[in-house]
Amino acid sequence: MKLNVISFNILCVDAPNGNQAYSLSARSPRVRTVVESRNPDLIGFQEATPAWLELLKRDFGEAYEIYNVYRSETSPESTPIAWNRARFECLDKGNFWFSDTPEVESRGWDEVYDCPRIFTWAHLKEKSSGKEFYFI
């Protein structure tokens, strides 16, 4: 099975240092252009915030199923994954934290920064072939 996969760090900060060229409203059309030009089967995003998730769902929600879990209640940032709805069926999906208690929001043993590390996954099946795989 051939897959077209992209990973995209969309930068959680809106207009860092007041630079409007990096505002969400300026970057969102560029993200859409890149995704549409690549036509990926699978997308992994990094540094998504609630504002970004709203834009991602608006721009890609029809063609892609997007799964998202925020790293914590106090740090609404995430690593959502998306897959082409027409090509894949989702059999299962979930997340866990890189920590001694992976099933609950928690910080890991190697936590240096003030942000819990999370792992987002989906068990997918290609509709045409029936082949299954995990996208993480």
Disulfide bonds with the S-S distance in Angstrom:
none
